[in-house]
Amino acid sequence: MKWSRSALVLGLGFCLGGCAAAQPPQELVNARAAYERAQASKAPQLTPVPLHDAKQALNAAEGAFNEDAESQRTRDLAYIAERKALLAESKGNTAQATTQRDQAHRELAQLQSQMQTRQLANAQAGMQAAQANLAATQGALNKTQAELASEKKAREEAERRARDAMDKLAVASALAVKEEQRGTVITIPSGVLFTSGKYALLPAAQQKLDQVADALKNQDDRKIIVEGHTDSQGTDESNMVLGKNRAQSVRDYLVSRGVPAEMISATGLGESRPVADNNSAEGRANNRRVEIIVQPVEKR
């Protein structure tokens, strides 16, 4: 009886010692580590199904180990569990990368859309500015054309009035009125205006000059020059002075009759521009004259 109890105690000792000494195979160690890594990755959030399969496989390997730590079945199940844990981790990482890529694509698409929107807005603003500038330019052009047309019409009307005034003057006064390159020339014989050798206007000259003044007042924007001419009798200097004084007398009278002073000037040319031969009385009479030149309107 004593021997039986001793044998039982010895047997239990050997059993406990053997069980405590049992170590998990390397495959199970690897499977446990692989599952811990998969558990710490994004697999629980992104790929829970493969992770669950890995957990089931690891549980099967742990069960086989508890039944028989040294069996080939334990190592095989542990290897499968490791593969499934690695697969779960890999799928989690892949899912995370895919999510990040998709997010990056969405952000890129959003940025591109924003850039396109800004570019479109800038293009539209530029087009609107160009259209506004074109409209303003066209408006200015239309205004300029209208002003030019109005000015042309006014100029043509002024020229018509000027021609009519000169035609009436020629008929009414019997004065010589002709068109030359330098302008419209009105010629008045000095005998009609002055006593020989004098520059004071005769009373009878006023009627002629009144008619001339009426015609000149219709010469809008034209410059008028009064020229005093003489024959060759006397000295050049005295003839120049006489011509100047006679032109000035006519100019002053025309201004007194309403011709704008800023439009009309006087100059003496003496005997320098004869129109006839000074050797005859008739020629000298023709050379003694006052010419009023209405210069052409400057074209713009």
Backbone as numpy.savetxt, mean C-alpha at the origin, in Angstrom:
# Nx Ny Nz CAx CAy CAz Cx Cy Cz
8.48 -97.86 72.03 7.65 -96.66 72.03 8.51 -95.42 72.03
9.60 -95.47 72.83 10.53 -94.35 72.86 11.19 -94.17 71.51
11.48 -95.24 70.85 12.13 -95.15 69.53 11.22 -94.52 68.51
9.93 -94.81 68.56 8.96 -94.27 67.58 8.86 -92.77 67.72
8.80 -92.27 68.96 8.73 -90.80 69.13 9.99 -90.14 68.64
11.13 -90.71 68.86 12.39 -90.12 68.39 12.44 -90.08 66.89
11.97 -91.18 66.28 11.97 -91.22 64.81 11.05 -90.17 64.22
9.93 -89.93 64.86 8.96 -88.94 64.35 9.54 -87.55 64.44
10.20 -87.24 65.55 10.81 -85.91 65.73 11.90 -85.70 64.71
12.70 -86.72 64.45 13.78 -86.61 63.48 13.23 -86.40 62.08
12.16 -87.10 61.78 11.55 -86.96 60.43 11.00 -85.58 60.22
10.34 -85.02 61.23 9.78 -83.66 61.11 10.90 -82.65 60.94
12.01 -82.89 61.61 13.13 -81.98 61.51 13.69 -81.96 60.10
13.86 -83.17 59.54 14.35 -83.23 58.15 13.39 -82.55 57.17
12.10 -82.71 57.45 11.07 -82.13 56.53 11.10 -80.62 56.58
11.15 -80.07 57.83 11.16 -78.61 57.97 12.43 -78.03 57.38
13.52 -78.70 57.58 14.77 -78.21 57.03 14.74 -78.20 55.53
14.15 -79.24 54.92 14.10 -79.31 53.45 13.17 -78.26 52.87
12.02 -78.04 53.55 11.06 -77.05 53.05 11.63 -75.66 53.16
12.31 -75.29 54.20 12.86 -73.96 54.39 13.97 -73.71 53.39
14.63 -74.75 52.95 15.76 -74.57 52.05 15.34 -74.44 50.60
14.05 -74.70 50.26 13.61 -74.67 48.87 13.67 -73.24 48.33
14.38 -73.02 47.20 14.53 -71.70 46.57 13.76 -71.69 45.25
13.10 -70.53 44.92 12.37 -70.46 43.64 13.36 -70.53 42.49
12.96 -71.17 41.40 13.85 -71.22 40.24 14.04 -69.81 39.64
15.11 -69.70 38.85 15.42 -68.38 38.26 14.29 -67.88 37.37
13.60 -68.81 36.72 12.48 -68.41 35.84 11.39 -67.71 36.63
11.13 -68.20 37.85 10.09 -67.57 38.66 10.56 -66.22 39.19
11.85 -66.14 39.54 12.41 -64.85 39.97 12.28 -63.81 38.86
12.61 -64.26 37.64 12.50 -63.34 36.49 11.06 -62.93 36.23
10.14 -63.90 36.39 8.72 -63.61 36.15 8.20 -62.62 37.17
8.57 -62.77 38.43 8.14 -61.83 39.47 8.67 -60.42 39.17
9.98 -60.30 38.80 10.57 -58.99 38.51 9.92 -58.36 37.28
9.64 -59.21 36.27 9.02 -58.68 35.06 7.63 -58.15 35.35
6.89 -58.85 36.20 5.54 -58.38 36.53 5.58 -57.08 37.33
6.56 -56.98 38.27 6.68 -55.73 39.03 6.97 -54.54 38.11
7.83 -54.76 37.12 8.11 -53.67 36.17 6.86 -53.30 35.35
6.14 -54.35 34.94 4.92 -54.08 34.16 3.89 -53.35 35.01
3.83 -53.74 36.30 2.89 -53.09 37.20 3.24 -51.62 37.41
4.54 -51.30 37.37 4.99 -49.92 37.59 4.94 -49.07 36.32
4.69 -49.72 35.20 4.65 -48.98 33.93 3.24 -48.43 33.70
2.97 -48.03 32.46 1.66 -47.49 32.08 0.66 -48.59 31.74
1.10 -49.84 31.87 0.21 -50.94 31.51 -1.10 -50.94 32.29
-1.06 -50.71 33.64 -2.35 -50.73 34.36 -3.37 -49.73 33.80
-2.90 -48.55 33.33 -3.82 -47.55 32.81 -4.16 -47.77 31.34
-3.16 -48.21 30.56 -3.33 -48.22 29.11 -3.60 -49.61 28.55
-3.01 -50.66 29.13 -3.22 -52.04 28.63 -3.49 -52.98 29.80
-4.61 -52.81 30.47 -4.89 -53.65 31.65 -5.12 -55.12 31.33
-5.64 -55.44 30.14 -5.94 -56.84 29.81 -4.66 -57.67 29.71
-3.65 -57.27 28.94 -2.41 -58.06 28.93 -1.77 -58.17 30.30
-1.89 -57.11 31.12 -1.33 -57.16 32.47 -2.09 -58.16 33.33
-3.39 -58.23 33.13 -4.20 -59.22 33.87 -3.80 -60.63 33.46
-3.57 -60.84 32.16 -3.13 -62.15 31.70 -1.78 -62.51 32.32
-0.89 -61.56 32.43 0.41 -61.80 33.05 0.26 -62.18 34.52
-0.67 -61.51 35.21 -0.92 -61.82 36.63 -1.45 -63.23 36.80
-2.34 -63.63 35.92 -2.89 -64.98 35.98 -1.79 -66.00 35.74
-0.96 -65.73 34.76 0.14 -66.66 34.49 1.10 -66.75 35.67
1.41 -65.60 36.31 2.31 -65.60 37.47 1.68 -66.37 38.63
0.37 -66.19 38.82 -0.32 -66.94 39.89 -0.22 -68.45 39.63
-0.35 -68.87 38.39 -0.24 -70.29 38.06 1.17 -70.80 38.37
2.18 -70.00 38.01 3.55 -70.40 38.29 3.79 -70.49 39.79
3.24 -69.53 40.57 3.39 -69.55 42.03 2.71 -70.79 42.60
1.55 -71.15 42.07 0.85 -72.35 42.54 1.64 -73.60 42.28
2.23 -73.70 41.09 3.04 -74.87 40.76 4.27 -74.93 41.66
4.85 -73.79 41.96 6.02 -73.75 42.84 5.65 -74.23 44.24
4.51 -73.84 44.72 4.08 -74.27 46.05 3.84 -75.77 46.09
3.40 -76.31 44.96 3.14 -77.76 44.92 4.45 -78.53 44.77
5.32 -78.05 43.88 6.57 -78.78 43.66 7.60 -77.77 43.17
8.45 -77.33 44.11 9.39 -76.25 43.80 10.41 -76.67 42.73
10.68 -77.93 42.60 11.72 -78.37 41.69 11.19 -78.89 40.36
9.90 -78.80 40.16 9.33 -79.41 38.97 9.59 -78.57 37.73
9.64 -79.26 36.58 9.80 -78.57 35.29 8.57 -77.72 34.98
7.44 -78.16 35.43 6.19 -77.42 35.19 6.27 -76.03 35.82
6.88 -75.94 37.02 7.03 -74.64 37.67 7.86 -73.69 36.82
8.98 -74.20 36.29 9.85 -73.35 35.46 9.16 -72.94 34.17
8.42 -73.89 33.59 7.72 -73.57 32.33 6.66 -72.50 32.55
5.87 -72.65 33.60 4.81 -71.65 33.88 5.44 -70.30 34.24
6.58 -70.34 34.96 7.26 -69.09 35.32 7.78 -68.39 34.07
8.30 -69.16 33.10 8.78 -68.56 31.85 7.63 -67.90 31.10
6.49 -68.62 31.04 5.31 -68.05 30.37 4.86 -66.77 31.07
4.87 -66.79 32.39 4.47 -65.60 33.16 5.40 -64.43 32.87
6.72 -64.74 32.79 7.67 -63.66 32.48 7.39 -63.07 31.10
7.18 -63.95 30.11 6.91 -63.47 28.74 5.66 -62.59 28.72
4.62 -63.03 29.43 3.38 -62.25 29.43 3.57 -60.92 30.16
4.38 -60.90 31.20 4.64 -59.64 31.92 5.42 -58.69 31.02
6.43 -59.24 30.33 7.19 -58.40 29.40 6.30 -57.88 28.29
5.41 -58.75 27.80 4.49 -58.33 26.73 3.55 -57.24 27.24
3.05 -57.37 28.47 2.16 -56.35 29.03 2.89 -55.01 29.18
4.17 -55.08 29.66 4.96 -53.86 29.80 5.20 -53.21 28.44
5.55 -54.06 27.45 5.82 -53.54 26.11 4.57 -52.90 25.50
3.44 -53.58 25.67 2.20 -53.01 25.13 1.84 -51.71 25.84
2.11 -51.65 27.15 1.86 -50.40 27.88 2.72 -49.26 27.37
4.03 -49.58 27.15 4.93 -48.55 26.63 4.53 -48.13 25.21
4.13 -49.14 24.41 3.70 -48.82 23.04 2.45 -47.95 23.05
1.52 -48.31 23.93 0.30 -47.51 24.02 0.60 -46.09 24.48
1.55 -45.96 25.42 1.93 -44.63 25.88 2.56 -43.84 24.74
3.46 -44.48 23.98 4.10 -43.80 22.85 3.07 -43.40 21.80
2.11 -44.31 21.57 1.05 -44.00 20.59 0.21 -42.82 21.06
-0.10 -42.83 22.35 -0.88 -41.71 22.91 -0.11 -40.40 22.78
1.18 -40.44 23.10 2.00 -39.24 22.98 2.11 -38.77 21.52
2.27 -39.76 20.61 2.35 -39.41 19.19 1.04 -38.78 18.71
-0.07 -39.40 19.10 -1.37 -38.85 18.68 -1.59 -37.45 19.25
-1.16 -37.25 20.50 -1.27 -35.93 21.11 -0.42 -34.92 20.36
0.81 -35.36 20.00 1.69 -34.47 19.25 1.08 -34.13 17.89
0.47 -35.15 17.24 -0.19 -34.90 15.95 -1.34 -33.92 16.10
-2.11 -34.10 17.18 -3.23 -33.18 17.40 -2.74 -31.76 17.65
-1.68 -31.65 18.47 -1.13 -30.32 18.74 -0.56 -29.69 17.47
0.13 -30.54 16.67 0.67 -30.03 15.41 -0.45 -29.57 14.47
-1.51 -30.40 14.40 -2.64 -30.04 13.54 -3.29 -28.75 14.03
-3.38 -28.61 15.36 -3.96 -27.40 15.92 -3.10 -26.17 15.59
-1.78 -26.34 15.75 -0.87 -25.24 15.42 -0.96 -24.88 13.94
-0.99 -25.92 13.08 -1.11 -25.67 11.65 -2.42 -24.96 11.32
-3.47 -25.40 12.00 -4.77 -24.75 11.78 -4.74 -23.29 12.23
-4.10 -23.06 13.40 -3.98 -21.69 13.88 -3.14 -20.84 12.94
-2.02 -21.45 12.44 -1.18 -20.72 11.50 -1.94 -20.41 10.21
-2.68 -21.40 9.72 -3.46 -21.18 8.51 -4.52 -20.11 8.73
-5.11 -20.16 9.94 -6.13 -19.15 10.26 -5.51 -17.76 10.29
-4.32 -17.65 10.95 -3.63 -16.36 10.99 -3.21 -15.92 9.60
-2.66 -16.87 8.83 -2.24 -16.53 7.47 -3.42 -16.09 6.63
-4.53 -16.82 6.79 -5.74 -16.45 6.04 -6.22 -15.07 6.48
-6.21 -14.84 7.79 -6.64 -13.53 8.30 -5.72 -12.43 7.79
-4.39 -12.71 7.81 -3.46 -11.71 7.30 -3.66 -11.46 5.81
-3.89 -12.56 5.07 -4.13 -12.41 3.63 -5.41 -11.61 3.37
-6.45 -11.93 4.15 -7.70 -11.19 3.98 -7.53 -9.72 4.34
-6.78 -9.46 5.43 -6.53 -8.07 5.82 -5.73 -7.35 4.74
-4.72 -8.05 4.20 -3.94 -7.44 3.12 -4.78 -7.16 1.89
-5.66 -8.11 1.57 -6.53 -7.92 0.41 -7.49 -6.76 0.64
-8.04 -6.68 1.83 -8.95 -5.58 2.15 -8.22 -4.24 2.09
-6.98 -4.22 2.61 -6.20 -2.98 2.55 -5.90 -2.59 1.11
-5.56 -3.62 0.29 -5.29 -3.33 -1.12 -6.53 -2.83 -1.83
-7.68 -3.43 -1.51 -8.93 -2.99 -2.12 -9.27 -1.57 -1.70
-9.04 -1.27 -0.41 -9.31 0.09 0.06 -8.38 1.09 -0.61
-7.11 0.69 -0.75 -6.15 1.57 -1.42 -6.52 1.78 -2.87
-6.96 0.69 -3.52 -7.37 0.79 -4.93 -8.59 1.70 -5.05
-9.54 1.53 -4.12 -10.73 2.38 -4.17 -10.36 3.85 -3.97
-9.44 4.09 -3.02 -9.02 5.48 -2.78 -8.30 6.05 -4.00
-7.44 5.21 -4.60 -6.72 5.66 -5.79 -7.68 5.94 -6.94
-8.65 5.03 -7.11 -9.63 5.22 -8.17 -10.47 6.47 -7.91
-10.82 6.67 -6.63 -11.57 7.88 -6.28 -10.79 9.14 -6.59
-9.49 9.11 -6.22 -8.64 10.28 -6.51 -8.50 10.50 -8.01
-8.37 9.38 -8.75 -8.26 9.49 -10.21 -9.54 10.07 -10.81
-10.68 9.57 -10.33 -11.96 10.08 -10.84 -12.10 11.58 -10.53
-11.67 11.95 -9.33 -11.76 13.36 -8.95 -10.86 14.21 -9.83
-9.62 13.71 -10.06 -8.69 14.46 -10.91 -9.21 14.58 -12.33
-9.77 13.49 -12.84 -10.31 13.53 -14.20 -11.48 14.51 -14.29
-12.32 14.50 -13.25 -13.44 15.43 -13.24 -12.95 16.87 -13.18
-11.92 17.10 -12.34 -11.37 18.46 -12.24 -10.75 18.90 -13.56
-10.02 17.96 -14.20 -9.41 18.29 -15.48 -10.47 18.58 -16.54
-11.52 17.76 -16.52 -12.61 17.99 -17.48 -13.27 19.34 -17.23
-13.47 19.66 -15.94 -14.08 20.95 -15.59 -13.18 22.11 -15.99
-11.86 21.95 -15.73 -10.91 22.99 -16.11 -10.86 23.16 -17.62
-10.88 22.04 -18.35 -10.86 22.10 -19.81 -12.10 22.82 -20.34
-13.24 22.48 -19.75 -14.48 23.13 -20.19 -14.44 24.62 -19.89
-13.95 24.96 -18.68 -13.85 26.38 -18.32 -12.86 27.11 -19.23
-11.74 26.45 -19.54 -10.74 27.07 -20.41 -11.30 27.27 -21.82
-11.99 26.26 -22.31 -12.58 26.39 -23.64 -13.63 27.49 -23.68
-14.40 27.60 -22.60 -15.41 28.66 -22.53 -14.74 30.03 -22.47
-13.64 30.12 -21.69 -12.92 31.39 -21.60 -12.32 31.76 -22.95
-11.76 30.76 -23.65 -11.19 31.03 -24.96 -12.28 31.47 -25.95
-13.45 30.84 -25.84 -14.55 31.24 -26.72 -14.97 32.68 -26.44
-15.07 33.04 -25.15 -15.44 34.41 -24.81 -14.37 35.39 -25.30
-13.11 34.97 -25.16 -12.02 35.85 -25.60 -12.08 36.07 -27.11
-12.31 35.00 -27.85 -12.40 35.14 -29.31 -13.59 36.02 -29.70
-14.72 35.77 -29.03 -15.91 36.58 -29.33 -15.63 38.05 -29.03
-14.95 38.33 -27.91 -14.65 39.72 -27.54 -13.75 40.37 -28.58
-12.77 39.62 -29.04 -11.86 40.18 -30.04 -12.57 40.39 -31.38
-13.44 39.46 -31.74 -14.20 39.62 -32.99 -15.10 40.86 -32.93
-15.75 41.04 -31.78 -16.61 42.22 -31.62 -15.78 43.51 -31.63
-14.59 43.45 -31.00 -13.73 44.63 -30.98 -13.31 45.01 -32.39
-12.94 44.03 -33.20 -12.50 44.32 -34.56 -13.62 44.96 -35.38
-14.84 44.48 -35.16 -15.98 45.02 -35.92 -16.36 46.40 -35.42
-16.43 46.55 -34.09 -16.94 47.79 -33.51 -15.94 48.94 -33.62
-14.64 48.64 -33.49 -13.65 49.72 -33.41 -12.89 49.95 -34.70
-13.05 49.03 -35.63 -12.30 49.09 -36.89 -10.79 49.03 -36.66
-10.39 48.43 -35.55 -8.97 48.26 -35.27 -8.48 46.95 -35.89
-7.19 46.89 -36.15 -6.61 45.67 -36.70 -6.39 44.66 -35.56
-7.04 43.51 -35.67 -6.90 42.43 -34.68 -6.50 41.17 -35.45
-5.38 40.61 -35.12 -4.94 39.41 -35.84 -4.22 38.45 -34.89
-4.23 37.19 -35.28 -3.59 36.15 -34.49 -2.16 35.93 -35.01
-1.21 35.99 -34.11 0.18 35.70 -34.43 0.70 34.64 -33.47
1.91 34.18 -33.71 2.51 33.17 -32.84 2.64 33.66 -31.40
2.87 34.96 -31.23 3.03 35.51 -29.88 1.70 35.77 -29.20
0.57 35.64 -29.91 -0.74 35.83 -29.32 -1.64 36.65 -30.22
-2.72 37.18 -29.64 -3.65 38.05 -30.36 -3.10 39.48 -30.28
-2.94 40.12 -31.45 -2.31 41.44 -31.51 -3.35 42.48 -31.96
-3.56 43.48 -31.09 -4.44 44.61 -31.42 -3.54 45.79 -31.74
-3.69 46.34 -32.95 -2.83 47.46 -33.37 -3.66 48.74 -33.43
-3.17 49.78 -32.70 -3.84 51.07 -32.68 -2.85 52.12 -33.22
-3.18 52.82 -34.31 -2.27 53.87 -34.80 -2.08 54.96 -33.75
-0.85 55.43 -33.61 -0.57 56.45 -32.60 -1.35 57.73 -32.87
-1.65 58.04 -34.16 -2.40 59.25 -34.47 -3.79 59.25 -33.87
-4.35 58.08 -33.61 -5.66 57.98 -32.98 -5.56 58.30 -31.49
-4.40 58.07 -30.90 -4.24 58.15 -29.45 -3.52 59.42 -28.97
-2.53 59.89 -29.72 -1.65 60.94 -29.20 -1.43 62.06 -30.24
-1.09 63.24 -29.71 -0.55 64.31 -30.54 0.88 63.96 -30.90
1.36 64.37 -32.03 2.70 64.03 -32.48 3.75 64.40 -31.43
4.60 63.44 -31.09 5.67 63.65 -30.13 5.24 63.65 -28.68
3.92 63.45 -28.37 3.41 63.47 -27.01 2.95 62.07 -26.58
2.70 61.93 -25.29 2.22 60.63 -24.80 0.96 60.75 -23.94
0.40 62.00 -23.88 -0.88 62.16 -23.19 -1.99 61.72 -24.14
-2.94 60.96 -23.63 -4.03 60.43 -24.47 -4.96 61.55 -24.91
-5.36 61.51 -26.18 -6.37 62.45 -26.69 -7.75 62.06 -26.16
-8.63 63.03 -25.97 -9.99 62.70 -25.52 -10.67 61.69 -26.44
-10.42 61.81 -27.75 -11.06 60.91 -28.70 -10.55 59.47 -28.57
-9.38 59.30 -27.95 -8.81 57.96 -27.82 -9.57 57.10 -26.81
-10.26 57.79 -25.90 -10.91 57.04 -24.82 -11.97 56.08 -25.35
-12.71 56.48 -26.38 -13.75 55.59 -26.91 -13.13 54.29 -27.43
-12.04 54.43 -28.19 -11.37 53.24 -28.70 -10.86 52.36 -27.57
-10.21 53.02 -26.61 -9.63 52.25 -25.50 -10.70 51.64 -24.60
-11.87 52.30 -24.50 -12.96 51.70 -23.74 -13.39 50.38 -24.38
-13.47 50.38 -25.70 -13.83 49.15 -26.40 -12.75 48.08 -26.22
-11.49 48.51 -26.25 -10.39 47.57 -26.02 -10.46 47.00 -24.60
-10.71 47.87 -23.61 -10.79 47.43 -22.21 -11.89 46.39 -22.03
-13.06 46.64 -22.66 -14.16 45.67 -22.55 -13.75 44.31 -23.10
-12.99 44.32 -24.18 -12.54 43.05 -24.75 -11.49 42.38 -23.87
-10.60 43.15 -23.30 -9.52 42.57 -22.49 -10.02 42.01 -21.16
-11.10 42.56 -20.66 -11.62 42.05 -19.39 -12.14 40.62 -19.52
-12.35 40.15 -20.76 -12.79 38.78 -20.97 -11.62 37.83 -21.26
-10.41 38.31 -21.11 -9.22 37.47 -21.38 -8.72 36.86 -20.07
-9.46 35.92 -19.54 -9.13 35.32 -18.24 -7.75 34.67 -18.25
-7.00 34.94 -17.21 -5.70 34.28 -16.97 -4.69 34.49 -18.08
-4.83 35.54 -18.87 -3.85 35.80 -19.93 -2.98 37.00 -19.56
-1.75 36.94 -19.96 -0.85 38.07 -19.79 -0.99 39.01 -20.99
-1.02 40.31 -20.68 -1.21 41.31 -21.72 -0.02 42.27 -21.70
0.54 42.51 -22.85 1.69 43.42 -22.96 1.31 44.57 -23.90
1.54 45.80 -23.44 1.32 46.98 -24.28 2.69 47.44 -24.77
2.87 47.50 -26.10 4.13 47.91 -26.69 3.98 49.28 -27.39
4.92 50.18 -27.11 4.92 51.48 -27.78 5.98 51.53 -28.87
5.54 51.79 -30.13 6.45 51.84 -31.28 6.46 53.26 -31.89
7.58 53.64 -32.43 7.71 54.95 -33.07 8.32 54.80 -34.46
8.38 55.95 -35.19 9.12 55.94 -36.46 10.59 56.23 -36.15
11.37 56.48 -37.18 12.81 56.67 -36.99 13.21 58.13 -36.84
12.23 59.04 -36.78 12.55 60.44 -36.58 13.03 60.65 -35.15
14.09 61.40 -34.94 14.63 61.63 -33.61 15.68 60.59 -33.28
16.18 60.68 -32.06 17.24 59.77 -31.64 16.63 58.44 -31.15
17.48 57.43 -31.12 17.02 56.13 -30.63 16.54 56.24 -29.18
17.31 56.99 -28.39 16.96 57.10 -26.96 15.64 57.81 -26.77
15.45 58.91 -27.49 14.19 59.65 -27.32 13.01 58.83 -27.83
13.19 58.10 -28.89 12.11 57.25 -29.41 11.78 56.12 -28.43
12.81 55.59 -27.79 12.57 54.53 -26.81 11.77 55.06 -25.62
12.14 56.26 -25.15 11.41 56.88 -24.04 9.98 57.20 -24.44
9.80 57.76 -25.66 8.45 58.08 -26.11 7.59 56.83 -26.24
8.17 55.78 -26.80 7.43 54.52 -26.93 7.02 53.97 -25.57
7.95 54.05 -24.60 7.66 53.55 -23.25 6.55 54.36 -22.60
6.62 55.69 -22.70 5.61 56.54 -22.07 4.23 56.35 -22.70
4.18 56.21 -24.02 2.90 55.98 -24.68 2.29 54.64 -24.26
3.13 53.58 -24.21 2.64 52.26 -23.77 2.12 52.34 -22.33
2.83 53.09 -21.47 2.42 53.22 -20.08 1.10 53.97 -19.97
0.90 55.01 -20.79 -0.35 55.78 -20.76 -1.53 54.88 -21.14
-1.35 54.06 -22.18 -2.42 53.15 -22.59 -2.67 52.11 -21.51
-1.61 51.56 -20.96 -1.75 50.53 -19.90 -2.52 51.10 -18.70
-2.13 52.31 -18.25 -2.79 52.91 -17.08 -4.27 53.17 -17.35
-4.58 53.60 -18.55 -5.99 53.87 -18.87 -6.80 52.56 -18.87
-6.25 51.53 -19.45 -6.96 50.25 -19.48 -7.19 49.72 -18.06
-6.21 49.89 -17.19 -6.38 49.47 -15.79 -7.50 50.27 -15.15
-7.56 51.57 -15.45 -8.62 52.41 -14.87 -10.00 51.99 -15.36
-10.03 51.28 -16.49 -11.31 50.84 -17.05 -11.62 49.39 -16.68
-10.89 48.85 -15.73 -11.26 47.53 -15.20 -10.38 46.37 -15.59
-9.36 46.58 -16.40 -8.44 45.49 -16.72 -7.54 45.25 -15.50
-7.46 44.03 -14.97 -6.64 43.76 -13.78 -5.19 44.20 -13.97
-4.68 44.98 -13.03 -3.33 45.53 -13.15 -2.27 44.44 -13.22
-2.52 43.29 -12.52 -1.50 42.24 -12.51 -1.42 41.50 -13.85
-2.43 41.71 -14.69 -2.42 41.02 -15.99 -1.67 41.78 -17.07
-1.49 43.09 -16.89 -1.05 43.93 -18.01 0.22 44.70 -17.67
1.15 44.75 -18.61 2.41 45.47 -18.43 2.67 46.33 -19.68
3.63 47.25 -19.56 3.94 48.17 -20.67 5.43 48.14 -20.95
5.78 48.26 -22.22 7.19 48.31 -22.60 7.35 49.21 -23.83
8.48 49.91 -23.93 8.76 50.77 -25.08 9.78 50.14 -25.99
9.49 50.06 -27.30 10.41 49.48 -28.26 10.93 50.50 -29.26
10.41 51.75 -29.17 10.91 52.80 -30.05 10.79 52.42 -31.51
11.90 52.68 -32.26 11.91 52.43 -33.70 12.47 51.07 -34.07
12.65 50.19 -33.08 13.38 48.93 -33.30 12.61 47.90 -34.12
11.29 48.05 -34.22 10.52 47.03 -34.94 9.55 47.69 -35.93
10.06 48.23 -36.97 9.19 48.87 -37.95 8.39 47.84 -38.73
7.21 48.25 -39.20 6.38 47.39 -40.05 6.30 47.95 -41.47
6.91 49.12 -41.65 6.89 49.76 -42.98 8.17 50.57 -43.16
8.35 51.08 -44.33 9.54 51.85 -44.66 9.43 53.26 -44.07
10.43 53.64 -43.27 10.43 54.96 -42.65 10.79 56.10 -43.61
11.06 55.79 -44.86 11.43 56.83 -45.82 10.21 57.55 -46.40
9.02 57.02 -46.14 7.81 57.67 -46.63 6.95 58.09 -45.45
6.13 59.10 -45.68 5.23 59.58 -44.63 4.24 58.49 -44.23
3.76 57.78 -45.24 2.80 56.70 -44.94 3.45 55.61 -44.13
4.68 55.25 -44.49 5.39 54.22 -43.75 5.66 54.64 -42.32
6.08 55.91 -42.15 6.33 56.37 -40.77 5.05 56.38 -39.95
3.92 56.71 -40.59 2.62 56.71 -39.88 2.26 55.30 -39.43
2.53 54.33 -40.27 2.23 52.93 -39.89 3.14 52.46 -38.76
4.37 52.96 -38.75 5.31 52.54 -37.70 4.98 53.17 -36.34
4.34 54.33 -36.37 3.93 54.97 -35.10 2.63 54.30 -34.63
2.77 53.41 -33.68 1.61 52.60 -33.29 1.78 52.08 -31.86
0.66 51.68 -31.31 0.66 50.94 -30.04 0.10 49.56 -30.32
0.84 48.53 -29.90 0.36 47.14 -30.06 0.05 46.56 -28.69
-1.12 45.94 -28.61 -1.53 45.26 -27.37 -1.54 43.76 -27.68
-0.67 43.03 -27.03 -0.53 41.58 -27.29 -1.16 40.81 -26.14
-2.16 40.01 -26.49 -2.78 39.10 -25.51 -2.14 37.73 -25.72
-1.31 37.34 -24.79 -0.56 36.09 -24.95 -1.48 34.88 -24.83
-1.10 33.77 -25.48 -1.93 32.56 -25.43 -2.03 32.02 -24.00
-3.13 31.32 -23.75 -3.30 30.67 -22.43 -2.31 29.53 -22.32
-1.64 29.45 -21.18 -0.70 28.36 -20.96 -1.47 27.06 -20.76
-1.12 26.04 -21.54 -1.78 24.74 -21.45 -1.24 23.99 -20.24
-2.16 23.31 -19.51 -1.74 22.52 -18.35 -2.08 21.06 -18.58
